[in-house]
């Protein structure tokens, strides 16, 4: 069974956190909460969310700074961030884009819009992770195949060396084995 998508909700207002919890819990998300920017960064040491809903206007460290720090952290830079803000001006949106926000939701929150945006962004993040895992797995498989080819080549050369004491014959057998391992025609290996 696939685990529930995890959402980190960061808002200094308890009512706002409760409202987001009521909206998203029923949708099947695993929810974690933080009331401040530093608390949000500390939570990220414990969990890896599929998305972060981040209030912009918070005392101390605002949402822009939290987002900037996330993007500067190589381990967390890819976590999608949706800024939840009462700010509707162009400069605030541009600043959000500059610090690395993936999306914006304006307060008061439209419930249908929020659910749709969260669902879409968590699915995209899961697909990104799946692609990353498959790419890493493919690279590991290629590395194993290369090591197997090298071990096979080494075994062939050792076997050839053990069967004769003639240097020319050992070198020829080693070249043929190397050409075979690298996919070159045997004729190219036999020229000496």
N, C-alpha and C positions, 0 to 999 in steps of 0.2 A: 504494500500500500504506500502510495506516494505521500510524503510529509506535506503538511499544510504550508502554504507560503507565509513567510514571516514579514511582519511590518513593524518598523520602529516608529512610534508616534512621539514627536517632540513638540511640546507646547507648554508654556508656563501657566496657562489657565486650566484649572481642574475641570471646569465645565466643558471646555473645548476638547480636552482629552476624552471625557465621558461621552460626548456626542460622537466623536470619531469611533470610539469603541463600540457604541450602539450600532453604528452604521456598518462597521466592518466585521465584527465578531460573527454576526449572522451569516456573513458571506463565506465563513470557513477559514479565516485568517488566524494565524497565531500572532497575537499582539503583545508588544513590549512597549513600555512607556518611559519617557524621561521628561522632567520639568524644566531642565536648563540645558544650555549647550554643553558645558563640561560633563553633565550627567549623561547626555547622549553619546559623547565620545567614549565615556567609560563603559556604557552598555555595549558598544561595538567591540570591546575587548572580550565580551561574553558570548555574543551572538553574531551571526552573519545574516542580516535581513535581506529579503528580496527587494525591498523598497523602504524608503524613509519618507514619512510625511513630516515636514519641518516648518514650524512656525517661523516667520521672519522676525517679528517684533518681540524680542524677549530681553529682559534686563541682563546686564553683563555682556555675555557673548550672544550676539544676535544670530539669526539663521544664516545670514550671508557668510559670517565668519565660520560657522560650523561647516557649511558647504565647502568653503575654500579649504579648510583643513582636511576634509574628507578627500577632496581631489588631489591634495598634496601627498596623501598617504598611499603608497603603491598597493597595499593590501586591501584598501577600501575604496579606491578611486572609481571603481566600476559600479558601485552600488547606486541604483537610480534614486534620485532625490526629487520629490515633488514639494515645491515651496507652497505653503498654505499661508496666504497673506491678505490683510485688509488693504494693502497698498495696491492701487490700481494704475498708478502713473507709469509712463513709459520708462523713465529713468530707473525706477525700482525693478522693472522687468529686465531691462538691459543689464543692470547690476547683477541680478540673479543669473542671467545667462553667462556673464563674465566669470562668476565664481563657480559655474559648472552645474547649475540646476538643470534637470531634464524636463521639468514641466511645472506649471503653475495652476493653483486652484485659488480662486478668490473667496474670501469670507464676506458675507455668510455663505457657507458651502452649499452648493446645489448637490443634493444627495445622489441623484442619478449620475451626474457628471463625475463626482468623486469616485463612486463605485466603478464606473466604466474606466476612468483613467488608472485607478489602482489595479484593476484586473488586467488591463492592457500592459502596463509597465511591468507588472510581476511576471506575466507570461513571457514578455520579451527578454527579461533578465534570466529567466529559467532557460530559454532557448540559447541565450548567449553562453551561459554556464555549460550547457550540454555540448555545444559546439567546441568550447574550450577544452572540455574533458575528452571529447573524441579526438581532437587534434593532438593533445598530449599523449593519448593512448596510441594513436597512429605513429607518432614520433618514437615512442618507446618500442613499439613493434619493429619499426625500421632499424632501430639501434640493435635490437636482439638479432634480427636477421643478418646485419652486418657482422656482428660478433661471431655468429655461427659460421658465416662464410670464412672469416679469418681463422677460426679454429679448424675448420675443414681443410683449409689451405695448409696450415701448419702441420696437421696430421699427415697430409699427403706428402709434404716435403720430408718429414721425419721418416715416413715409411720408405720413400725413395732413397733417402740417404742410408738407411739401414740395409737396403738390398744390394748396394754396390759401393765400391770404394773409388770409382772413377769420377773425378771432379766434373768433367764435361757432362757426363750422364746425369749426375745429381743436379747440376745447373739447368740442364735441359728439362728434366722432370719438374724442377721448381718453377721454371718459366711456363711450362705447359699448365701446371696447376694454378699458377697466378693468372694466366690468361683466361683459364676456365672460370676461375672465381670472379674475375672482373668482366667476363662476357666478351672477351676478345677472341677472334678466330685463332685456332691452334697454329696456323701457318705463321702468324706474326710472332708467336713465341718460339718457334723452331729456328728462326734465322740467327745464326751465330757465326 
